[in-house]
Amino acid sequence: MTDTGGGTEQGVFPGMPEPLWGGSPSKLLAFLDCPRRYRMTYLDVPRPTPRHQRAHTSVGIAVHNALRDVWDLDAPTPQEGGRLLERAWIDVGFRDAAQSARWRARMRDAVVTYLERFGPPVRPIGIERTVSLLSDDLRLQGRVDRLDDRGGELVVVDYKTSRTVPTDDDARTSLPLALYAAAVWKMLRRPVSRVELHHVPSGTVVGHDHTGESIRRHVERARSIMHDARTADADHAAHGTASEMFPPVTGPLCGWCDLRAHCPEGQAAGPEKSDWAALGED
């Protein structure tokens, strides 16, 4: 699933209601994970320059593009999906050309196998479909990787390419999946309960069947995070980078942060990971 970034604060005049906070699930999670990274990503102007792209990001983009474009073909087949992967390949972040070639072949085969096993028999009703959720003072927007209609039941599908294979519990607790289910439910006026994570490299599919109540709990969790983020946003508007509401959260993830060059605390937390470290065993 792809998120469509942040939002711009609306002008406020006397007597106007408080403006909506706009953003995406990834924006909410960025504030939750590390307020410092959130500030640098969404609020600082000019935005600090991030590091160059890592290999695992190149892999993820190529796989998502292939699984998107295969449905534009007159006769989509698993083999055509593999060829699209090769054409979409991004040779950035790898140790060398040989490593890139190995991973291109590996992910081509993975896409073919995935489509043979889990490609829907008919074209999905949504491919990278932009969805929006407006709930009281919360406004979210993003793109669903795939939206299936399986015998009248709508299913939200999110592709994964990380080396960690997800579990059913990951699908159950995923805030983005639940928010996108809520958005589709509201936009199409059709109940959505099933959400799935499709791990393309391993061919693993995990999922969860939400209830209306469990989706409401996720929406309220998002609203709670949003309220904290909006308070911090206002402090940033008043004090800029001197605001004290954006402390760094340091730990192992600092080695992967694309903005660690601008964060002394993150640099002190440990060494930076190599461009290809997330690929795991080669």
N, C-alpha and C positions, 0 to 999 in steps of 0.2 A: 504494500500500500504506500502511496506517495502523498505526502502532505504538502500543502500549498503555501506554507510560510505564515508570516505574521499579519498584522493589520496596522492601520494608521489611526491614531487617536483622532476623534472627531472634535471639531470646535465646540466649545461650551459657552453658552450665554446665560444670563440670569433667567431663572425660571425654567430652563431646559432640564429634562430628566438626565440622569447620569448616563453617559454614552456607553454603548455596548463595547465589551472587550472582544476583539476579533483575533482569531489565530487558528491554530491547528492542534491536533493531539500531540504532535512532536514538540510544539512550542510549550504546551503544558508540561510535558515530561522533561523538557530542557530546564525549566524553572525548578522542577522538583529534584532533578538530579544534581544540578550545580547552578545556583543563581549567578555566579560570576560568568559562566559560559553563556547563560541566557542573556545577560546584559550585553556582552560583546557581540552576540549573534543578532539580537533583535532591536537593541536600543542605541548602542553607541554609533555616532556619526562623526567621521566616516567609520565604517566597520573595520575592525582590525583584520588584516589579511590572513586568511587561513593557510595552512600548509597545503602542499600539492596532494593530489588524489592518491589513495592507497590501492593496492591490488585488489583487495576484497570488495572495494567500492566499484572498481571497474568490472569485476565479475558480476556483481549484483545488477548493475545497469544493463549490461549486455543480455543477461538472462531475462530481465523484465522486458526489455525491448523486443526480444525474440518472441516471448509469450504474448506480447501485445500485438505484434505485427502479423503473426501467423493467421489471425482471424480475419485479416484483410484480404487474404488470398481467396481465389474462386473455389479452390479445392484444398483446404488446409489438411495437411498430413503431418504425422510426427517427423518424417524425414525432412519435410520442408521447414519445420521448426528448427531442426538441427542446422540446416543451411542458413537460416536467418541468424542463428546464434553466431556462426562463423563470420557473417557479414557485419554483424553488430559489434564484434569483439573490439575491446578497447585495450590497447597495448601500453598501459600506463601503470606504474607502481610495482611492476614485477622485478625480480632480481636481475633477470636477463631474458633474452629472446627465447631461449630454450625453455625456461620456466613458463613463460607466457604461452608458448605453443603447447606444452603439456596440459595446461589448464584449459586452453581453448578446446582441445580434443576431449578432455574429460567432461567439460560442461556441455559440449555438443551432444555427447552420448547421454548425458543426464537429461537434457531437454527432450531428446527423442524418447527415452524410456519413460519419462514423466508423462508425455503426451499420449504414449501408447496405453498407459495404465489409468491416467486420471483426466485426460482431455475430455471435456463434456461432449456427448454425441451431437449436440446442436450448438450453434453459436451462442455464447453467453449474451445475456441482455445488456450487460455493461462491461466495457473494457477500459480500465483507467478512467472510470466515470467520476466526475467531480460531484460531490455531495455536500450539502450544507445542513447544519443543525442550528436552529434558533430556538432557544429555550429561556424565557425571561431575559436576564441580562447576559446570557452566555451565547456567543456566536462562534461556531466552529466551521471550518471548511477543509476538505481534503479530497484525495482521489482513491477510490477503491480499485485494487488491482483487477478483480474480476467479480462480477455479480451473476450468479447462476439462477436459472429458474428450473428447479427440479420437480416436475410434476405439480406445479403450482406453489411450491415452497421456495422462497428466496433465500439464497445462501451467499454470505460475504466471504470471499476468498482472498487471502493475503499470501503472496509468494515470499519465501525465505531462502537465502543462499548462504547463511553463516555456517561455520563448521559445527556449531552446536545444534543438535537435532531437538526441535521443540517437543513438548509433551502436551497432553490434553489440558493439564493445569495451566500451561502457558496460554492456551487459547481461552480458558475460563477467566483468567485474571487480566487479560490484555485490555487496557483502557482504550486504545485506539479501535480495536475490533468492536467493542461494545458501542462506542460512540458512532462508528460508521453504521452499525446495525440500526441505531436509533435514528440516524439521519435518513437512511433509506426508508425505514418504516414511515417516517413523517412525510418525506417527499413523495413516495409512491402510494401512500395510503394503504400499504399492505404489511401485515405483521412479518417481522423478521426475527427469527430466533437462532438460526444456525450460523455459527461463525467457524471458519477453518483456517489453519495455518498449513500451507503446502511447502514442505522442505524439498526443493527440487534436487539438490545433490544426492540425497539419500532416498528419494521417492517416498518419503514419509508424509502422511496426511493425518493431522490431529484436529480435533474440533470440540465445540461445546454448544449445547442447546440452552440458550438463555430463556428466561421468563421476562415478562414485562417488569416485574419487580427488580430482578437482577440488573436489567438495563437501566432502570431508574437509579439504582444505587451507583452505577458507574457515572451517570450524568451528574449526580449530586457530588461525587468525588471530584469530577472535572470542575464543577462550579466552585468548590472549596479551594482548589488550587488556583483557579482564575482570580478569586477574590484576593488571595495573597499576592499574586503576580501583579494585579492592577494597583494594589497599594504600593508595591515596589516601583512600578512604572511611574507613578505620580511623584515619588521621591526622586527618581532619576530625572524627571522633567524639571524638578526644582534645583537639584544639586549636581546633576551630571555624573561623571565617573567618581566624584567625591562621595556619592551616596554610600551609606554603610549597610544598605539592605541587600547587597549582592555578594555575600561571602563565598569564597571558593570552597567546594567540597572536595577534599583531596583523597586520593587512594589509588588503587591499581589502574582505574580507568583514565587517570591523568596521562599515562603512557600512550594512550590512543587519541587524546584530545587534539583536534585540528587547530586549536587556538592556544596551545600550551606555550608557544613562543612569547605570548603576551601576558603570561601568568607566572610570576616568580614562585608562588606557592606550588603550582602544578609541576613546575620543573624540579622543585626540591623533593617532590613526592616519589621520584624514581626515574629511571632512564626512559627515553622515548623508544617506542616499539618501531621495528623496521617496517618499511612499506609493505612487505609481504608476510609479516608475522601472523596475521589473522587467517592465513590460508592453512595453517597447521602443517601436518606432515605432507611433504611434497612427494 
